[in-house]
Amino acid sequence: MRVRVLGAGIIGLACAEELLVRGHAVEVVDPAPGLGASHAAAGMLSPSSEVWHGEEEILRHGMASLALWPDWAGHLGVPLATAGTLLVGRDAGDLQEVERQVGLLAAHGHRVDVLAAAAVRRLEPTLSARVAGGALLPRDHSVDPRAVVAALLARVSVRPVADATTPDVTVVATGARLPAPWTHLVHGVRGEVARARTDDPPARTVRGWVHGVPVYVVPRRGGEVVIGATSEEHDAPPVATIGGIARLLEAARELVPGLDRAELTEVLARDRPATAGHLPLVGPTHDPAVVLAAGHFRHGVLLAPLTARLVADHLDHGLVHAALDPRRLLDERIRP
Ligand code: GLY
């Protein structure tokens, strides 16, 4: 097939690369490749720490996609960090958030123990002595999404605008901004993040709550840490605010006091592409020539290899995953 992919973020590029590998002719269109939400993403491959109760379907897909990541990262030549995620609570109320995530995992057959403060600090000596406790999620990984996008861009060419030909199928992967008539299916949820450089990073992702403020600190090779993320529904273009970044940095420093001396290198904001119910839109529309791969909310990096496989399986074999089928949110009458 001749496939046009709109959007060169991690989702669009992953779909394009999978389709190329399967022998399709693929054109990717994006005026600013890799500079949307993928540019801000921390790259936590942690299915349980970003879902809430009632979102078990996302957890299942996250776990399925996590299982694809080691081979996919190997295929792309991008390193995975495999030391797991440490969930931590700063006070007793925050520890309840940890227990809630642990309960979610237990309900899916993954038993994880809640650890006392001393045990958590033995695992992660960079943590504050004031942390109340936590839990280690040993199966989680993390990856640098900018490295993934760079590896994909080396395999897939991207044009700023579409050429004059008509493809057999268009895959819409434009994140939080979908074209008509699908625009209303996805809305932006702003996430602000900071990056810093330190000699003393945590050994693994720290995902914590500090007096009710959620924060994560994701270490990269070479001493970079990504500190995220605020979460705010809004209509305006996303910008990093002094208040948002200050709250994040304060929470991160409360958990990992050594960050006080870290060099602040970057702040930025992007919109997460959110759907009603927070499940992505992966599959057909009522237009047989348009497939969606959008609305991945907090899970775009994690779900990239699974999404690529689902889109390619749909185009190759007509397979549709009912829970992700975009038509669940589309009025039958919406036809371009
Ligand atoms: N998954 C990270 C975030 O959305 O902030």
Residues whose N, C-alpha, C, O or C-beta is under 5 A from the ligand:
A	BS01	LIG	E50 G191 G228 A229 F297 R298
